[in-house]
Amino acid sequence: MQARSAVLHSEAKQHVEGLWSRLVQLILLLAPPSQALEEALVPEVLQLSDALRDDILPELGVRFEDHEGG
């Protein structure tokens, strides 16, 4: 069980690093700001954020929840 946990932790860490790398690339693409580019990238940034919140962080023992109005 401990070996499985270590494998999951390693895989989750690699996935997080990949997500952050992509997120940084997206942010750099937004400078200088371009309304059209920003609007095109928003869905991908939201998708990456959701994946981080729902799939990656829970494997590391972190849980975030969306709350309506906040």
Residue frames as qw, qx, qy, qz and C-alpha x, y, z in Angstrom:
[[0.000, 0.885, 0.466, 0.000, 0.00, 0.00, 0.00],
 [0.311, -0.796, 0.101, 0.509, 2.84, 2.36, 0.84],
 [0.409, -0.120, 0.599, 0.678, 4.55, 1.65, -2.48],
 [0.196, 0.638, 0.658, 0.348, 1.29, 2.43, -4.32],
 [0.162, -0.928, -0.246, 0.228, 1.01, 5.69, -2.38],
 [0.396, -0.564, 0.340, 0.640, 4.58, 6.63, -3.34],
 [0.349, 0.209, 0.686, 0.603, 3.85, 5.90, -7.00],
 [0.054, 0.821, 0.549, 0.150, 0.66, 7.99, -6.89],
 [0.289, -0.854, -0.034, 0.432, 2.53, 10.80, -5.17],
 [0.411, -0.305, 0.507, 0.693, 5.27, 10.72, -7.82],
 [0.245, 0.449, 0.702, 0.496, 2.75, 10.65, -10.67],
 [0.081, -0.900, -0.425, 0.063, 0.74, 13.47, -9.08],
 [0.360, -0.705, 0.147, 0.594, 3.89, 15.55, -8.62],
 [0.352, -0.033, 0.615, 0.705, 4.86, 15.09, -12.27],
 [0.117, 0.667, 0.666, 0.312, 1.32, 15.98, -13.36],
 [0.205, -0.900, -0.239, 0.301, 1.32, 19.13, -11.19],
 [0.382, -0.493, 0.347, 0.700, 4.69, 20.18, -12.60],
 [0.277, 0.252, 0.697, 0.611, 3.35, 19.70, -16.13],
 [0.015, -0.822, -0.562, -0.088, 0.22, 21.70, -15.34],
 [0.283, -0.831, -0.044, 0.476, 2.21, 24.54, -13.81],
 [0.393, -0.210, 0.516, 0.732, 4.53, 24.58, -16.80],
 [0.165, 0.507, 0.685, 0.496, 1.57, 24.88, -19.16],
 [0.162, -0.884, -0.417, 0.136, -0.02, 27.54, -16.95],
 [0.356, -0.637, 0.172, 0.661, 3.18, 29.62, -16.98],
 [0.309, 0.078, 0.632, 0.707, 3.33, 29.30, -20.78],
 [0.034, 0.723, 0.641, 0.256, -0.26, 30.51, -21.02],
 [0.265, -0.864, -0.200, 0.379, 0.43, 33.47, -18.75],
 [0.377, -0.407, 0.373, 0.744, 3.48, 34.44, -20.80],
 [0.246, 0.375, 0.691, 0.566, 1.36, 34.33, -23.95],
 [0.079, -0.853, -0.516, -0.006, -0.91, 36.92, -22.39],
 [0.283, -0.796, 0.049, 0.532, 1.84, 39.53, -22.09],
 [0.167, 0.030, 0.190, -0.967, 1.32, 41.99, -23.63],
 [0.415, 0.329, 0.726, -0.438, -2.39, 41.56, -22.98],
 [0.219, 0.027, -0.622, -0.752, -4.55, 40.78, -25.95],
 [0.610, 0.035, 0.338, -0.716, -8.31, 40.60, -25.42],
 [0.825, 0.263, -0.318, -0.387, -8.82, 38.01, -28.17],
 [0.506, 0.312, -0.776, 0.211, -5.95, 35.81, -26.96],
 [0.190, -0.185, 0.686, -0.677, -7.10, 36.10, -23.36],
 [0.736, 0.091, 0.160, -0.651, -10.64, 35.08, -24.28],
 [0.785, 0.306, -0.503, -0.195, -9.31, 32.12, -26.26],
 [0.416, 0.293, -0.779, 0.368, -7.14, 30.89, -23.39],
 [0.453, -0.341, 0.397, -0.721, -9.56, 31.36, -20.49],
 [0.923, -0.079, -0.094, -0.364, -11.28, 27.98, -21.04],
 [0.785, 0.252, -0.505, 0.257, -7.93, 26.15, -21.02],
 [0.082, 0.410, -0.568, 0.709, -6.77, 27.93, -17.87],
 [0.666, -0.266, 0.233, -0.657, -10.06, 27.07, -16.17],
 [0.944, 0.074, -0.286, -0.148, -9.74, 23.45, -17.28],
 [0.564, 0.338, -0.588, 0.471, -6.19, 23.25, -15.89],
 [0.221, -0.389, 0.467, -0.763, -7.32, 24.83, -12.62],
 [0.844, -0.158, 0.030, -0.512, -10.18, 22.35, -12.32],
 [0.875, 0.181, -0.439, 0.091, -7.84, 19.41, -13.01],
 [0.278, 0.396, -0.598, 0.640, -5.42, 20.65, -10.37],
 [0.450, -0.302, 0.368, -0.756, -8.23, 21.10, -7.82],
 [0.874, -0.035, 0.042, -0.483, -10.18, 17.91, -8.60],
 [0.949, 0.211, -0.232, 0.021, -7.56, 15.36, -9.65],
 [0.574, 0.452, -0.468, 0.498, -4.08, 16.32, -8.50],
 [0.131, -0.529, 0.453, -0.705, -4.35, 18.03, -5.12],
 [0.838, -0.325, 0.093, -0.429, -6.68, 15.43, -3.55],
 [0.918, 0.150, -0.319, 0.181, -4.02, 12.78, -4.28],
 [0.416, 0.375, -0.447, 0.697, -1.66, 14.92, -2.19],
 [0.346, -0.444, -0.698, 0.443, -4.17, 15.29, 0.65],
 [0.020, 0.236, 0.094, -0.967, -5.41, 18.77, -0.31],
 [0.131, 0.558, 0.801, 0.172, -9.07, 19.46, -0.97],
 [0.080, 0.182, 0.006, -0.980, -10.64, 22.64, -2.35],
 [0.206, 0.558, 0.804, 0.022, -14.31, 23.17, -3.01],
 [0.001, 0.301, 0.287, 0.909, -16.13, 25.77, -5.05],
 [0.008, 0.516, 0.691, -0.506, -18.81, 27.69, -3.20],
 [0.180, 0.712, 0.529, 0.426, -21.59, 29.58, -4.90],
 [0.127, -0.964, -0.143, -0.186, -21.15, 33.35, -4.61],
 [0.455, -0.822, 0.317, 0.132, -17.54, 33.15, -3.52]]
